Amino acid sequence: MSAAIATTHRIGLVSWAALLLLQLVWHGWLFPAQTMPVPVVLGITVIPLLLPLFAIRDVRRALLWVGILSLFYFSHGIAEAWSSPNERWLALTEIVLTLVLIGALGAGVKRKPKA
């Protein structure tokens, strides 16, 4: 594996971990849900981010799954940034982390050389 791909994998893994930590801090500590039990909200937001751990032996595959899942978190961040001024900074952080994750996933793709 080339150094550039290894670096993009590390960036992807760090942004994945940061996105997971953000969900725990946001929904479990800073702004717990008022209409649903906190464990249910954490289950909805955290468990999907843990599922790609089943594919962690192949980092590319795990990051692919997280990249697909991060589209939900990106949408959530957009909705929260739009509707919740108090949580806007968390939503913007979520948006940035998903964009970094998707960018790392795209940068880590092996490209075929042009003929």
Phi, psi and omega in degrees: 000134181287161181296324180294318179292320178299320179295317179294325176295317178298317178299316178298316180294320179293318180292326175298311179297320179294322177296320177296313179297321178300318180297318180296315182291314184296303189270343180260339187230301187287312183226069179296148182297144180265337186255350180229152175297141182303318179300325179293315179297316178295324176298319180291324185267331186263317185303316178301328179285343178272337183302320179296350176298337177295339181251017188294340177300327175250095186303320179300316180293317178299317179293327176298314179297318179294322178298319178294315179295328184294343176297325174297314182292326175298313179298319177299317179298318178298313181298317181290322179297326182284322192253343186234093181301326181291333183256008186301319182294325175291320179295319178294323175297318178298318179298313181298316180297320179293322178293320176296317179299312180293322177296319178294322178296315179293322181288335182273002180284134177286128181257142177283137179293145178288141182281000000 
